[in-house]
């Protein structure tokens, strides 16, 4: 079977298991949202001291976490300077305007547990990151498009979301996960005032089960308006910023960090390997294409610029590379998508990850 056929088969199979998550979720220009004015209210520090995270987001496309092949790929991440691997889990919403949520906890528990064990054996810390999957997600829709039409449905959505989060809080506690991300790019839900109390109550319930640090992975359109950052330990941003607009975006994030007295981590960042890598880094490229369509140089340039900027800013405490696949044949010179596997970008990432910035408690905002 050709690489292209294997890729297609893997993608169809994993879509059926709710697993795929594509970086093209970032549909709009990240400069579109103006920063929220800073507030002067005093916010206590996070409950956990931060640790620097040189991370890789680990996809399911092309394989599984719980295999011997996966163990080899995890060791490659560690050899590239990675200190944390981000393991993804998905729930499904069948309609973007209806509150019912479905899960496959049996499957995900097995896969996650095996991946956590193998990650630790490879010398990596672990993040479990909760995500959603729904109709139209293969065609450009994403979690920010989940939007209830009335307050009752929003409350029902949170009532259904709660057991999903608490289940994986228990798994994270039982398996000594190092950090838990309680949601990803739920840009409407996070900013709906009628359920802000439910978000805060959910975080406190999670903390009663799981004693480690918490974050939430915000889309760029919501990150400055999430009202519950003070209940978490990190501000998380899925940050696919065009290179030309990166300095301004980081200035906004620094103000946000000071406002909420929280360090920032890039819960996702990445560049596809094509002509629009630096201007629309959220857009995916084909998993396999002709060499003349692939721009490995632009992907490497993007990572060089991004990591140089992040490494010199004290409020940044980590970044997760989108994304690594559990398959040694993935990536390479005919792959125009985000993975750095088998590409010059990985050499750039390795150079930075093996020389992480020296962060101390004194560099935490507000300290």
C-alpha positions as CSV (number, residue, x, y, z in Angstrom):
1,X,0.0,0.0,0.0
2,X,1.4,3.4,-0.9
3,X,2.1,6.1,1.7
4,X,-0.8,8.1,0.3
5,X,-3.2,5.1,0.7
6,X,-2.0,4.4,4.2
7,X,-2.5,8.1,5.1
8,X,-6.1,8.1,3.7
9,X,-7.0,4.8,5.5
10,X,-5.6,6.1,8.8
11,X,-7.4,9.3,8.5
12,X,-10.8,7.7,7.8
13,X,-10.3,5.2,10.6
14,X,-9.3,7.8,13.1
15,X,-12.1,10.1,12.1
16,X,-14.6,7.4,13.1
17,X,-12.9,7.2,16.5
18,X,-13.3,11.0,17.0
19,X,-9.5,11.4,17.0
20,X,-8.5,13.8,14.2
21,X,-7.8,17.4,15.0
22,X,-6.6,19.7,12.3
23,X,-4.6,22.8,12.8
24,X,-6.7,24.6,10.2
25,X,-9.1,25.3,13.0
26,X,-7.6,28.8,13.0
27,X,-9.7,30.4,10.3
28,X,-9.1,34.1,10.8
29,X,-6.4,36.7,11.1
30,X,-5.2,36.6,14.7
31,X,-4.8,40.4,14.7
32,X,-8.5,40.9,14.4
33,X,-9.3,41.0,18.1
34,X,-8.3,44.2,20.0
35,X,-6.8,43.6,23.5
36,X,-9.1,43.9,26.5
37,X,-7.9,46.8,28.7
38,X,-6.0,45.7,31.7
39,X,-7.6,45.6,35.1
40,X,-6.1,46.8,38.3
41,X,-7.7,44.2,40.6
42,X,-5.3,42.1,42.6
43,X,-5.1,38.5,41.6
44,X,-3.3,35.9,43.7
45,X,-0.5,33.8,42.1
46,X,-1.2,30.4,40.6
47,X,-1.5,27.4,42.9
48,X,1.4,25.7,41.2
49,X,4.9,26.9,40.4
50,X,5.4,26.9,36.7
51,X,7.8,24.6,34.8
52,X,9.1,25.2,31.4
53,X,7.5,23.0,28.7
54,X,9.4,22.1,25.5
55,X,6.6,20.1,24.1
56,X,5.3,18.1,21.1
57,X,1.6,17.7,20.4
58,X,1.1,14.0,19.6
59,X,-1.5,13.2,16.9
60,X,-3.4,10.0,16.4
61,X,-3.3,10.2,12.6
62,X,-1.2,7.4,11.2
63,X,-1.1,5.2,14.3
64,X,-1.8,5.0,18.0
65,X,-0.2,6.1,21.3
66,X,-0.1,2.6,22.7
67,X,2.2,0.7,20.4
68,X,5.9,-0.2,20.2
69,X,6.2,2.2,17.2
70,X,4.8,4.9,19.4
71,X,7.5,4.2,22.0
72,X,10.1,4.8,19.3
73,X,8.5,8.1,18.2
74,X,8.3,9.3,21.8
75,X,12.0,8.6,22.2
76,X,12.6,10.7,19.0
77,X,10.7,13.6,20.6
78,X,13.0,13.3,23.7
79,X,16.1,13.2,21.5
80,X,14.8,16.4,19.9
81,X,14.9,18.1,23.2
82,X,11.3,17.6,24.1
83,X,10.4,17.5,27.8
84,X,6.6,17.1,27.6
85,X,4.3,15.3,25.2
86,X,0.7,16.5,24.7
87,X,-1.7,13.6,24.5
88,X,-5.1,14.4,22.9
89,X,-8.5,13.0,23.8
90,X,-11.8,13.8,22.1
91,X,-15.5,13.9,22.8
92,X,-18.1,14.4,20.1
93,X,-20.9,16.9,19.6
94,X,-23.4,15.8,17.0
95,X,-24.9,19.2,16.3
96,X,-23.0,22.5,16.8
97,X,-26.1,24.1,18.3
98,X,-27.3,21.3,20.6
99,X,-25.9,20.4,24.0
100,X,-25.6,16.6,23.8
101,X,-22.0,15.3,24.0
102,X,-20.8,11.8,23.4
103,X,-17.7,10.1,24.6
104,X,-15.8,6.8,24.0
105,X,-14.1,6.6,27.3
106,X,-13.2,2.9,27.1
107,X,-11.2,3.4,23.9
108,X,-9.6,6.7,25.1
109,X,-8.8,5.4,28.5
110,X,-6.9,2.5,27.1
111,X,-5.0,4.6,24.5
112,X,-4.2,7.4,26.9
113,X,-3.0,5.1,29.7
114,X,-0.7,3.2,27.3
115,X,0.6,6.5,25.9
116,X,1.3,7.9,29.3
117,X,3.2,4.8,30.4
118,X,5.3,4.9,27.2
119,X,5.9,8.6,27.5
120,X,7.3,8.2,31.0
121,X,9.5,5.3,29.8
122,X,10.9,7.7,27.1
123,X,11.7,10.3,29.8
124,X,8.9,12.7,28.9
125,X,6.4,14.5,31.1
126,X,2.8,14.4,30.0
127,X,-0.1,16.8,29.3
128,X,-3.6,15.5,28.6
129,X,-5.5,17.9,26.4
130,X,-9.3,17.7,26.1
131,X,-10.8,18.5,22.7
132,X,-14.1,18.3,20.8
133,X,-15.0,16.8,17.4
134,X,-18.2,17.5,15.5
135,X,-19.9,17.9,12.2
136,X,-18.1,19.8,9.5
137,X,-14.7,19.6,11.4
138,X,-13.1,18.0,8.3
139,X,-14.3,21.0,6.2
140,X,-13.1,23.8,8.4
141,X,-15.5,24.0,11.3
142,X,-14.0,23.7,14.7
143,X,-14.8,24.0,18.4
144,X,-15.3,27.7,18.3
145,X,-18.3,27.1,16.1
146,X,-20.1,25.3,18.9
147,X,-22.8,27.8,19.8
148,X,-26.0,27.3,21.7
149,X,-29.0,29.5,21.0
150,X,-30.3,30.1,24.5
151,X,-29.2,30.1,28.2
152,X,-30.9,26.8,29.0
153,X,-28.9,25.0,26.2
154,X,-25.7,26.5,27.4
155,X,-26.3,25.2,30.9
156,X,-27.1,21.8,29.5
157,X,-23.9,21.9,27.4
158,X,-21.9,22.5,30.5
159,X,-23.8,19.9,32.4
160,X,-22.8,17.4,29.7
161,X,-19.2,18.7,29.4
162,X,-18.6,18.3,33.1
163,X,-18.5,14.5,33.3
164,X,-16.2,14.4,30.3
165,X,-13.7,16.7,32.1
166,X,-14.0,15.0,35.5
167,X,-13.5,11.6,34.0
168,X,-10.1,12.6,32.5
169,X,-9.2,14.5,35.7
170,X,-9.5,11.1,37.5
171,X,-7.4,9.4,34.8
172,X,-4.8,12.2,35.1
173,X,-4.7,11.8,38.8
174,X,-4.5,8.0,38.6
175,X,-1.6,8.1,36.1
176,X,0.3,11.1,37.5
177,X,-0.1,13.3,34.5
178,X,2.0,16.5,34.8
179,X,-0.6,19.0,33.5
180,X,-4.2,18.9,32.4
181,X,-5.8,21.1,29.7
182,X,-9.5,21.2,30.5
183,X,-10.7,22.3,27.0
184,X,-9.6,23.6,23.6
185,X,-10.8,26.5,21.5
186,X,-14.4,26.6,22.9
187,X,-14.5,30.3,22.0
188,X,-18.2,30.7,22.4
189,X,-18.6,28.7,25.6
190,X,-15.7,30.2,27.4
191,X,-17.1,33.8,26.9
192,X,-20.8,33.2,27.5
193,X,-21.6,35.0,30.8
194,X,-24.5,32.8,31.8
195,X,-22.0,29.8,32.3
196,X,-19.0,31.6,33.7
197,X,-20.0,30.3,37.1
198,X,-20.2,26.8,35.7
199,X,-16.6,27.0,34.4
200,X,-15.3,28.2,37.7
201,X,-17.2,25.4,39.6
202,X,-15.9,22.9,37.1
203,X,-12.3,24.0,37.8
204,X,-12.7,23.6,41.5
205,X,-14.2,20.1,41.0
206,X,-11.2,19.2,38.9
207,X,-8.9,20.4,41.6
208,X,-10.7,18.2,44.1
209,X,-9.7,15.2,42.0
210,X,-6.5,16.1,40.3
211,X,-3.7,17.9,42.2
212,X,-1.6,19.0,39.2
213,X,-1.5,22.3,37.3
214,X,-4.4,23.2,34.9
215,X,-4.7,25.2,31.7
216,X,-7.2,25.9,28.9
217,X,-6.1,26.1,25.3
218,X,-7.7,29.3,23.9
219,X,-8.2,30.3,20.3
220,X,-6.8,33.7,19.5
221,X,-10.2,35.3,19.2
222,X,-11.1,34.4,22.8
223,X,-7.8,34.5,24.7
224,X,-8.1,38.1,25.9
225,X,-11.8,37.6,27.0
226,X,-11.7,34.3,28.9
227,X,-13.0,35.3,32.3
228,X,-11.6,32.5,34.4
229,X,-7.8,32.6,33.8
230,X,-7.3,33.3,37.5
231,X,-8.8,29.9,38.4
232,X,-6.1,28.1,36.3
233,X,-2.3,27.9,36.5
234,X,-1.4,28.9,32.9
235,X,-2.9,31.0,30.2
236,X,-2.9,28.6,27.2
237,X,-3.0,29.9,23.6
238,X,-3.2,27.9,20.3
239,X,-1.0,30.6,18.7
240,X,-0.8,30.4,14.9
241,X,0.2,34.0,14.4
242,X,1.5,35.3,11.0
243,X,5.2,36.0,11.4
244,X,4.7,39.7,10.5
245,X,2.2,40.1,13.3
246,X,4.0,38.0,15.9
247,X,5.6,40.9,17.8
248,X,2.3,42.7,18.3
249,X,0.6,39.5,19.3
250,X,3.2,38.8,21.9
251,X,2.9,42.3,23.4
252,X,-0.8,41.7,23.8
253,X,-0.1,38.3,25.5
254,X,2.4,39.9,27.8
255,X,-0.2,42.5,28.9
256,X,-2.7,39.6,29.4
257,X,-0.1,37.7,31.5
258,X,0.4,40.7,33.7
259,X,-3.3,41.4,34.0
260,X,-4.1,37.9,35.2
261,X,-0.8,37.2,37.0
262,X,-0.3,34.0,35.1
263,X,2.5,32.6,32.8
264,X,1.6,31.9,29.2
265,X,2.2,28.6,27.3
266,X,1.6,28.1,23.6
267,X,-0.6,25.0,23.8
268,X,-0.2,24.7,20.1
269,X,2.0,26.4,17.5
270,X,3.2,25.4,14.1
271,X,3.8,26.1,10.5
272,X,2.9,24.0,7.5
273,X,5.5,23.3,4.8
274,X,4.1,25.3,2.0
275,X,4.0,28.8,0.4
276,X,1.6,30.3,2.9
277,X,3.4,29.0,6.0
278,X,4.5,32.4,7.3
279,X,1.3,34.3,6.4
280,X,-1.4,31.7,7.3
281,X,0.4,29.3,9.6
282,X,-2.9,27.7,10.7
283,X,-3.7,26.4,7.3
284,X,-2.8,22.8,6.7
285,X,-1.0,21.5,3.7
286,X,-1.5,18.1,2.0
287,X,0.0,15.1,3.9
288,X,1.6,14.0,0.7
289,X,2.3,16.0,-2.5
290,X,4.9,16.7,-5.1
291,X,8.3,18.1,-4.0
292,X,7.8,21.3,-6.0
293,X,4.8,22.2,-3.8
294,X,6.6,21.8,-0.5
295,X,8.4,24.7,1.2
296,X,10.5,23.2,3.9
297,X,12.6,26.4,4.1
298,X,9.6,28.5,5.1
299,X,8.6,26.1,7.8
300,X,12.1,26.2,9.2
301,X,12.1,30.0,9.0
302,X,8.9,30.2,10.9
303,X,10.1,28.1,13.7
304,X,13.4,29.9,13.9
305,X,11.6,33.3,14.2
306,X,8.9,32.1,16.7
307,X,11.2,30.2,19.1
308,X,13.7,33.1,19.1
309,X,10.9,35.4,20.1
310,X,9.4,33.1,22.7
311,X,12.8,32.2,24.3
312,X,13.6,35.8,25.1
313,X,10.3,36.7,26.7
314,X,10.1,35.8,30.4
315,X,6.3,35.5,30.6
316,X,6.4,32.6,28.1
317,X,6.8,29.2,29.9
318,X,6.6,26.8,27.0
319,X,5.4,25.8,23.5
320,X,3.9,22.6,22.0
321,X,4.9,21.8,18.4
322,X,1.9,21.0,16.2
323,X,2.3,18.1,15.5
324,X,4.1,14.7,15.7
325,X,2.6,11.5,14.3
326,X,3.0,8.0,15.7
327,X,4.4,6.7,12.4
328,X,8.0,6.8,11.3
329,X,7.0,7.2,7.6
330,X,5.2,10.5,8.2
331,X,6.7,13.8,7.2
332,X,9.7,14.3,4.9
333,X,10.2,16.1,1.6
334,X,6.8,15.4,0.1
335,X,4.8,16.4,3.2
336,X,3.4,19.9,3.1
337,X,1.6,19.8,6.5
338,X,2.6,20.9,9.9
339,X,4.6,18.0,11.2
340,X,8.4,18.7,11.5
341,X,9.2,15.0,11.2
342,X,12.0,14.4,8.7
343,X,12.3,18.1,7.9
344,X,14.8,20.9,8.5
345,X,12.4,22.5,10.9
346,X,13.1,19.7,13.4
347,X,16.8,20.7,13.5
348,X,15.7,24.2,14.4
349,X,13.4,23.0,17.1
350,X,16.0,20.7,18.5
351,X,18.5,23.5,18.7
352,X,16.1,25.6,20.8
353,X,14.7,22.8,22.8
354,X,18.1,21.5,23.9
355,X,19.0,25.1,25.1
356,X,15.8,26.1,26.9
357,X,15.6,29.6,28.5
358,X,16.4,29.8,32.2
359,X,13.1,30.7,33.9
360,X,12.8,31.2,37.7
361,X,9.9,32.1,40.0
362,X,11.1,35.7,39.8
363,X,10.1,35.8,36.1
364,X,6.5,34.8,36.8
365,X,4.2,37.8,36.1
366,X,3.3,39.7,39.3
367,X,6.0,38.1,41.4
